């Protein structure tokens, strides 16, 4: 690797707010907030909304999307001719 062209990589805690889970991993992202980890050391912490612990694809919990209701609502609002014109 060429020196001084890559960002510094350090240990960072990513905390998933939806699943209340935290991961310690290496990252180039930084944060001004810190948290004390299980090993007793203090690391920067980055709060995320979704991670593999809370995403439906990884957890197997799927959400039902009411696509039929959306189509019917569109047709009621704009009529069938608007949907046919595309």
N, CA, C and O atoms as CSV, one atom per row, in Angstrom:
chain,resi,resn,atom,element,x,y,z
A,1,UNK,N,N,0.836,-1.185,0.000
A,1,UNK,CA,C,0.000,0.000,0.000
A,1,UNK,C,C,0.879,1.245,0.000
A,1,UNK,O,O,1.930,1.286,0.639
A,2,UNK,N,N,0.435,2.232,-0.713
A,2,UNK,CA,C,1.149,3.503,-0.720
A,2,UNK,C,C,0.881,4.239,0.595
A,2,UNK,O,O,-0.249,4.250,1.082
A,3,UNK,N,N,1.898,4.840,1.154
A,3,UNK,CA,C,1.684,5.558,2.418
A,3,UNK,C,C,0.903,6.858,2.198
A,3,UNK,O,O,1.011,7.494,1.150
A,4,UNK,N,N,0.130,7.230,3.191
A,4,UNK,CA,C,-0.598,8.504,3.298
A,4,UNK,C,C,-1.706,8.693,2.269
A,4,UNK,O,O,-2.138,9.829,2.070
A,5,UNK,N,N,-2.192,7.643,1.602
A,5,UNK,CA,C,-3.316,7.831,0.686
A,5,UNK,C,C,-4.579,7.146,1.202
A,5,UNK,O,O,-5.658,7.387,0.660
A,6,UNK,N,N,-4.483,6.304,2.226
A,6,UNK,CA,C,-5.624,5.590,2.771
A,6,UNK,C,C,-6.028,6.212,4.104
A,6,UNK,O,O,-5.163,6.623,4.877
A,7,UNK,N,N,-7.330,6.288,4.384
A,7,UNK,CA,C,-7.769,6.825,5.677
A,7,UNK,C,C,-7.396,5.874,6.812
A,7,UNK,O,O,-7.240,4.670,6.610
A,8,UNK,N,N,-7.258,6.438,7.995
A,8,UNK,CA,C,-6.909,5.632,9.159
A,8,UNK,C,C,-8.088,4.756,9.566
A,8,UNK,O,O,-9.222,5.225,9.663
A,9,UNK,N,N,-7.806,3.484,9.801
A,9,UNK,CA,C,-8.812,2.539,10.249
A,9,UNK,C,C,-8.626,2.334,11.747
A,9,UNK,O,O,-7.504,2.180,12.229
A,10,UNK,N,N,-9.746,2.334,12.480
A,10,UNK,CA,C,-9.678,2.169,13.934
A,10,UNK,C,C,-10.887,1.364,14.399
A,10,UNK,O,O,-11.831,1.160,13.636
A,11,UNK,N,N,-10.861,0.913,15.637
A,11,UNK,CA,C,-11.995,0.188,16.193
A,11,UNK,C,C,-13.113,1.172,16.531
A,11,UNK,O,O,-12.882,2.200,17.167
A,12,UNK,N,N,-14.324,0.841,16.095
A,12,UNK,CA,C,-15.501,1.678,16.294
A,12,UNK,C,C,-16.663,0.779,16.699
A,12,UNK,O,O,-16.780,-0.343,16.205
A,13,UNK,N,N,-17.521,1.262,17.593
A,13,UNK,CA,C,-18.722,0.538,17.988
A,13,UNK,C,C,-19.890,1.074,17.176
A,13,UNK,O,O,-20.157,2.276,17.187
A,14,UNK,N,N,-20.592,0.182,16.465
A,14,UNK,CA,C,-21.819,0.534,15.772
A,14,UNK,C,C,-22.968,0.003,16.611
A,14,UNK,O,O,-23.035,-1.192,16.899
A,15,UNK,N,N,-23.875,0.896,17.005
A,15,UNK,CA,C,-24.985,0.528,17.878
A,15,UNK,C,C,-26.294,0.626,17.092
A,15,UNK,O,O,-26.661,1.699,16.613
A,16,UNK,N,N,-26.991,-0.504,16.964
A,16,UNK,CA,C,-28.278,-0.564,16.267
A,16,UNK,C,C,-29.365,-0.202,17.269
A,16,UNK,O,O,-29.591,-0.929,18.237
A,17,UNK,N,N,-30.041,0.928,17.035
A,17,UNK,CA,C,-31.064,1.402,17.960
A,17,UNK,C,C,-32.328,0.551,17.899
A,17,UNK,O,O,-33.004,0.395,18.915
A,18,UNK,N,N,-32.666,-0.003,16.737
A,18,UNK,CA,C,-33.895,-0.774,16.595
A,18,UNK,C,C,-33.807,-2.113,17.323
A,18,UNK,O,O,-34.783,-2.548,17.934
A,19,UNK,N,N,-32.656,-2.768,17.266
A,19,UNK,CA,C,-32.509,-4.096,17.870
A,19,UNK,C,C,-31.793,-4.048,19.211
A,19,UNK,O,O,-31.691,-5.072,19.887
A,20,UNK,N,N,-31.296,-2.881,19.611
A,20,UNK,CA,C,-30.539,-2.714,20.854
A,20,UNK,C,C,-29.348,-3.678,20.902
A,20,UNK,O,O,-29.140,-4.402,21.876
A,21,UNK,N,N,-28.576,-3.657,19.808
A,21,UNK,CA,C,-27.394,-4.503,19.663
A,21,UNK,C,C,-26.224,-3.620,19.276
A,21,UNK,O,O,-26.403,-2.633,18.563
A,22,UNK,N,N,-25.028,-3.962,19.738
A,22,UNK,CA,C,-23.827,-3.198,19.397
A,22,UNK,C,C,-22.781,-4.128,18.811
A,22,UNK,O,O,-22.652,-5.279,19.227
A,23,UNK,N,N,-22.026,-3.610,17.828
A,23,UNK,CA,C,-20.969,-4.366,17.164
A,23,UNK,C,C,-19.672,-3.585,17.272
A,23,UNK,O,O,-19.660,-2.375,17.050
A,24,UNK,N,N,-18.596,-4.248,17.605
A,24,UNK,CA,C,-17.270,-3.634,17.596
A,24,UNK,C,C,-16.558,-4.115,16.341
A,24,UNK,O,O,-16.371,-5.316,16.143
A,25,UNK,N,N,-16.163,-3.172,15.498
A,25,UNK,CA,C,-15.516,-3.525,14.247
A,25,UNK,C,C,-14.555,-2.420,13.833
A,25,UNK,O,O,-14.548,-1.345,14.434
A,26,UNK,N,N,-13.761,-2.671,12.831
A,26,UNK,CA,C,-12.848,-1.657,12.314
A,26,UNK,C,C,-13.564,-0.810,11.286
A,26,UNK,O,O,-14.343,-1.327,10.485
A,27,UNK,N,N,-13.306,0.491,11.300
A,27,UNK,CA,C,-13.942,1.393,10.367
A,27,UNK,C,C,-13.110,2.656,10.233
A,27,UNK,O,O,-12.309,2.988,11.107
A,28,UNK,N,N,-13.312,3.353,9.124
A,28,UNK,CA,C,-12.668,4.655,8.946
A,28,UNK,C,C,-13.566,5.775,9.437
A,28,UNK,O,O,-13.132,6.922,9.533
A,29,UNK,N,N,-14.819,5.452,9.749
A,29,UNK,CA,C,-15.766,6.456,10.259
A,29,UNK,C,C,-15.384,6.837,11.684
A,29,UNK,O,O,-14.894,6.014,12.457
A,30,UNK,N,N,-15.617,8.088,12.007
A,30,UNK,CA,C,-15.314,8.552,13.350
A,30,UNK,C,C,-16.531,9.172,13.996
A,30,UNK,O,O,-17.540,9.420,13.335
A,31,UNK,N,N,-16.436,9.420,15.276
A,31,UNK,CA,C,-17.528,10.027,16.011
A,31,UNK,C,C,-16.960,10.755,17.214
A,31,UNK,O,O,-15.929,10.360,17.759
A,32,UNK,N,N,-17.634,11.820,17.627
A,32,UNK,CA,C,-17.189,12.553,18.809
A,32,UNK,C,C,-17.718,11.898,20.085
A,32,UNK,O,O,-17.194,12.148,21.171
A,33,UNK,N,N,-18.756,11.058,19.962
A,33,UNK,CA,C,-19.305,10.356,21.127
A,33,UNK,C,C,-18.545,9.053,21.340
A,33,UNK,O,O,-18.082,8.433,20.383
A,34,UNK,N,N,-18.419,8.646,22.595
A,34,UNK,CA,C,-17.698,7.418,22.929
A,34,UNK,C,C,-18.555,6.557,23.849
A,34,UNK,O,O,-19.518,7.026,24.455
A,35,UNK,N,N,-18.176,5.289,23.933
A,35,UNK,CA,C,-18.853,4.342,24.808
A,35,UNK,C,C,-17.803,3.378,25.363
A,35,UNK,O,O,-16.815,3.066,24.698
A,36,UNK,N,N,-18.033,2.920,26.579
A,36,UNK,CA,C,-17.121,1.934,27.161
A,36,UNK,C,C,-17.596,0.555,26.742
A,36,UNK,O,O,-18.749,0.189,26.972
A,37,UNK,N,N,-16.701,-0.212,26.125
A,37,UNK,CA,C,-17.026,-1.534,25.603
A,37,UNK,C,C,-16.816,-2.589,26.675
A,37,UNK,O,O,-16.300,-2.287,27.751
A,38,UNK,N,N,-17.210,-3.824,26.392
A,38,UNK,CA,C,-17.126,-4.931,27.343
A,38,UNK,C,C,-15.711,-5.214,27.823
A,38,UNK,O,O,-15.528,-5.729,28.926
A,39,UNK,N,N,-14.704,-4.885,27.012
A,39,UNK,CA,C,-13.320,-5.143,27.391
A,39,UNK,C,C,-12.738,-4.044,28.287
A,39,UNK,O,O,-11.575,-4.121,28.683
A,40,UNK,N,N,-13.541,-3.023,28.608
A,40,UNK,CA,C,-13.095,-1.952,29.490
A,40,UNK,C,C,-12.501,-0.759,28.756
A,40,UNK,O,O,-12.239,0.271,29.378
A,41,UNK,N,N,-12.282,-0.872,27.455
A,41,UNK,CA,C,-11.737,0.235,26.671
A,41,UNK,C,C,-12.858,1.138,26.177
A,41,UNK,O,O,-14.013,0.722,26.077
A,42,UNK,N,N,-12.499,2.376,25.870
A,42,UNK,CA,C,-13.455,3.347,25.348
A,42,UNK,C,C,-13.247,3.494,23.847
A,42,UNK,O,O,-12.122,3.679,23.383
A,43,UNK,N,N,-14.352,3.411,23.080
A,43,UNK,CA,C,-14.302,3.490,21.621
A,43,UNK,C,C,-15.316,4.521,21.128
A,43,UNK,O,O,-16.301,4.797,21.813
A,44,UNK,N,N,-15.082,5.092,19.941
A,44,UNK,CA,C,-16.108,5.950,19.335
A,44,UNK,C,C,-17.346,5.114,19.028
A,44,UNK,O,O,-17.227,3.940,18.676
A,45,UNK,N,N,-18.530,5.704,19.158
A,45,UNK,CA,C,-19.781,4.988,18.901
A,45,UNK,C,C,-20.566,5.717,17.815
A,45,UNK,O,O,-20.669,6.943,17.816
A,46,UNK,N,N,-21.121,4.926,16.883
A,46,UNK,CA,C,-21.957,5.453,15.809
A,46,UNK,C,C,-23.295,4.740,15.897
A,46,UNK,O,O,-23.354,3.513,15.812
A,47,UNK,N,N,-24.377,5.508,16.069
A,47,UNK,CA,C,-25.721,4.942,16.137
A,47,UNK,C,C,-26.278,4.786,14.733
A,47,UNK,O,O,-26.219,5.710,13.923
A,48,UNK,N,N,-26.823,3.599,14.453
A,48,UNK,CA,C,-27.436,3.328,13.155
A,48,UNK,C,C,-28.882,2.895,13.382
A,48,UNK,O,O,-29.222,2.365,14.440
A,49,UNK,N,N,-29.724,3.126,12.384
A,49,UNK,CA,C,-31.132,2.766,12.487
A,49,UNK,C,C,-31.369,1.301,12.130
A,49,UNK,O,O,-32.230,0.655,12.727
A,50,UNK,N,N,-30.618,0.769,11.166
A,50,UNK,CA,C,-30.830,-0.595,10.689
A,50,UNK,C,C,-29.483,-1.277,10.520
A,50,UNK,O,O,-28.544,-0.694,9.978
A,51,UNK,N,N,-29.394,-2.511,10.986
A,51,UNK,CA,C,-28.207,-3.338,10.757
A,51,UNK,C,C,-28.696,-4.757,10.466
A,51,UNK,O,O,-29.898,-4.990,10.338
A,52,UNK,N,N,-27.775,-5.687,10.366
A,52,UNK,CA,C,-28.172,-7.066,10.099
A,52,UNK,C,C,-28.992,-7.648,11.255
A,52,UNK,O,O,-29.706,-8.633,11.068
A,53,UNK,N,N,-28.897,-7.057,12.433
A,53,UNK,CA,C,-29.663,-7.548,13.575
A,53,UNK,C,C,-31.130,-7.141,13.518
A,53,UNK,O,O,-31.971,-7.773,14.158
A,54,UNK,N,N,-31.451,-6.087,12.756
A,54,UNK,CA,C,-32.841,-5.626,12.722
A,54,UNK,C,C,-33.445,-5.589,11.321
A,54,UNK,O,O,-34.646,-5.354,11.190
A,55,UNK,N,N,-32.667,-5.809,10.283
A,55,UNK,CA,C,-33.197,-5.749,8.917
A,55,UNK,C,C,-34.021,-6.996,8.623
A,55,UNK,O,O,-33.575,-8.105,8.916
A,56,UNK,N,N,-35.229,-6.841,8.042
A,56,UNK,CA,C,-36.092,-7.997,7.782
A,56,UNK,C,C,-35.462,-9.065,6.903
A,56,UNK,O,O,-35.767,-10.245,7.075
A,57,UNK,N,N,-34.598,-8.697,5.970
A,57,UNK,CA,C,-33.966,-9.695,5.102
A,57,UNK,C,C,-33.101,-10.653,5.909
A,57,UNK,O,O,-33.101,-11.855,5.642
A,58,UNK,N,N,-32.362,-10.143,6.892
A,58,UNK,CA,C,-31.453,-10.979,7.673
A,58,UNK,C,C,-32.158,-11.684,8.826
A,58,UNK,O,O,-31.748,-12.775,9.223
A,59,UNK,N,N,-33.208,-11.082,9.367
A,59,UNK,CA,C,-33.877,-11.672,10.520
A,59,UNK,C,C,-34.950,-12.677,10.118
A,59,UNK,O,O,-35.350,-13.506,10.935
A,60,UNK,N,N,-35.428,-12.617,8.860
A,60,UNK,CA,C,-36.467,-13.522,8.414
A,60,UNK,C,C,-37.858,-13.028,8.733
A,60,UNK,O,O,-38.841,-13.678,8.377
A,61,UNK,N,N,-37.963,-11.889,9.397
A,61,UNK,CA,C,-39.268,-11.293,9.687
A,61,UNK,C,C,-39.596,-10.324,8.564
A,61,UNK,O,O,-38.987,-9.259,8.464
A,62,UNK,N,N,-40.550,-10.684,7.722
A,62,UNK,CA,C,-40.873,-9.822,6.594
A,62,UNK,C,C,-42.069,-8.946,6.937
A,62,UNK,O,O,-42.902,-9.302,7.771
A,63,UNK,N,N,-42.136,-7.812,6.286
A,63,UNK,CA,C,-43.265,-6.915,6.440
A,63,UNK,C,C,-44.138,-7.052,5.198
A,63,UNK,O,O,-43.633,-7.153,4.080
A,64,UNK,N,N,-45.427,-7.056,5.402
A,64,UNK,CA,C,-46.367,-7.169,4.294
A,64,UNK,C,C,-46.591,-5.777,3.718
A,64,UNK,O,O,-46.937,-4.838,4.436
A,65,UNK,N,N,-46.390,-5.663,2.415
A,65,UNK,CA,C,-46.621,-4.402,1.723
A,65,UNK,C,C,-47.966,-4.494,1.028
A,65,UNK,O,O,-48.215,-5.427,0.265
A,66,UNK,N,N,-48.816,-3.549,1.285
A,66,UNK,CA,C,-50.164,-3.552,0.719
A,66,UNK,C,C,-50.126,-2.919,-0.665
A,66,UNK,O,O,-50.578,-1.788,-0.843
A,67,UNK,N,N,-49.589,-3.640,-1.647
A,67,UNK,CA,C,-49.477,-3.082,-2.996
A,67,UNK,C,C,-50.845,-2.993,-3.674
A,67,UNK,O,O,-51.091,-2.063,-4.443
A,68,UNK,N,N,-51.731,-3.940,-3.401
A,68,UNK,CA,C,-53.062,-3.882,-4.012
A,68,UNK,C,C,-53.806,-2.652,-3.527
A,68,UNK,O,O,-54.464,-1.982,-4.323
A,69,UNK,N,N,-53.722,-2.345,-2.274
A,69,UNK,CA,C,-54.366,-1.154,-1.740
A,69,UNK,C,C,-53.803,0.116,-2.336
A,69,UNK,O,O,-54.541,1.079,-2.546
A,70,UNK,N,N,-52.522,0.137,-2.609
A,70,UNK,CA,C,-51.907,1.312,-3.219
A,70,UNK,C,C,-52.399,1.506,-4.645
A,70,UNK,O,O,-52.664,2.632,-5.065
A,71,UNK,N,N,-52.521,0.403,-5.396
A,71,UNK,CA,C,-53.000,0.492,-6.776
A,71,UNK,C,C,-54.450,0.965,-6.794
A,71,UNK,O,O,-54.810,1.841,-7.581
A,72,UNK,N,N,-55.277,0.390,-5.933
A,72,UNK,CA,C,-56.676,0.801,-5.872
A,72,UNK,C,C,-56.801,2.274,-5.481
A,72,UNK,O,O,-57.621,2.994,-6.052
A,73,UNK,N,N,-56.019,2.719,-4.539
A,73,UNK,CA,C,-56.055,4.121,-4.118
A,73,UNK,C,C,-55.614,5.033,-5.262
A,73,UNK,O,O,-56.181,6.110,-5.446
A,74,UNK,N,N,-54.605,4.611,-6.033
A,74,UNK,CA,C,-54.153,5.391,-7.190
A,74,UNK,C,C,-55.254,5.486,-8.238
A,74,UNK,O,O,-55.506,6.558,-8.788
A,75,UNK,N,N,-55.914,4.350,-8.514
A,75,UNK,CA,C,-56.977,4.336,-9.515
A,75,UNK,C,C,-58.175,5.179,-9.073
A,75,UNK,O,O,-58.803,5.842,-9.898
A,76,UNK,N,N,-58.493,5.157,-7.779
A,76,UNK,CA,C,-59.584,5.995,-7.286
A,76,UNK,C,C,-59.238,7.472,-7.422
A,76,UNK,O,O,-60.086,8.288,-7.782
A,77,UNK,N,N,-58.005,7.801,-7.134
A,77,UNK,CA,C,-57.592,9.203,-7.153
A,77,UNK,C,C,-57.452,9.739,-8.569
A,77,UNK,O,O,-57.927,10.836,-8.862
A,78,UNK,N,N,-56.811,8.987,-9.449
A,78,UNK,CA,C,-56.499,9.475,-10.783
A,78,UNK,C,C,-57.302,8.815,-11.898
A,78,UNK,O,O,-57.253,9.262,-13.044
A,79,UNK,N,N,-58.032,7.769,-11.577
A,79,UNK,CA,C,-58.841,7.071,-12.560
A,79,UNK,C,C,-58.028,6.031,-13.315
A,79,UNK,O,O,-56.797,6.071,-13.332
A,80,UNK,N,N,-58.737,5.104,-13.936
A,80,UNK,CA,C,-58.076,4.018,-14.641
A,80,UNK,C,C,-57.372,4.502,-15.893
A,80,UNK,O,O,-56.369,3.910,-16.291
A,81,UNK,N,N,-57.859,5.554,-16.528
A,81,UNK,CA,C,-57.246,6.026,-17.771
A,81,UNK,C,C,-55.839,6.563,-17.535
A,81,UNK,O,O,-54.972,6.408,-18.395
A,82,UNK,N,N,-55.598,7.184,-16.401
A,82,UNK,CA,C,-54.254,7.687,-16.090
A,82,UNK,C,C,-53.295,6.528,-15.906
A,82,UNK,O,O,-52.136,6.616,-16.311
A,83,UNK,N,N,-53.755,5.443,-15.301
A,83,UNK,CA,C,-52.892,4.276,-15.105
A,83,UNK,C,C,-52.609,3.595,-16.432
A,83,UNK,O,O,-51.512,3.072,-16.627
A,84,UNK,N,N,-53.567,3.587,-17.350
A,84,UNK,CA,C,-53.374,2.937,-18.648
A,84,UNK,C,C,-52.418,3.735,-19.538
A,84,UNK,O,O,-51.672,3.155,-20.328
A,85,UNK,N,N,-52.441,5.061,-19.410
A,85,UNK,CA,C,-51.538,5.892,-20.222
A,85,UNK,C,C,-50.087,5.720,-19.804
A,85,UNK,O,O,-49.182,5.888,-20.621
A,86,UNK,N,N,-49.856,5.384,-18.533
A,86,UNK,CA,C,-48.535,5.094,-18.043
A,86,UNK,C,C,-47.762,6.269,-17.706
A,86,UNK,O,O,-46.614,6.151,-17.275
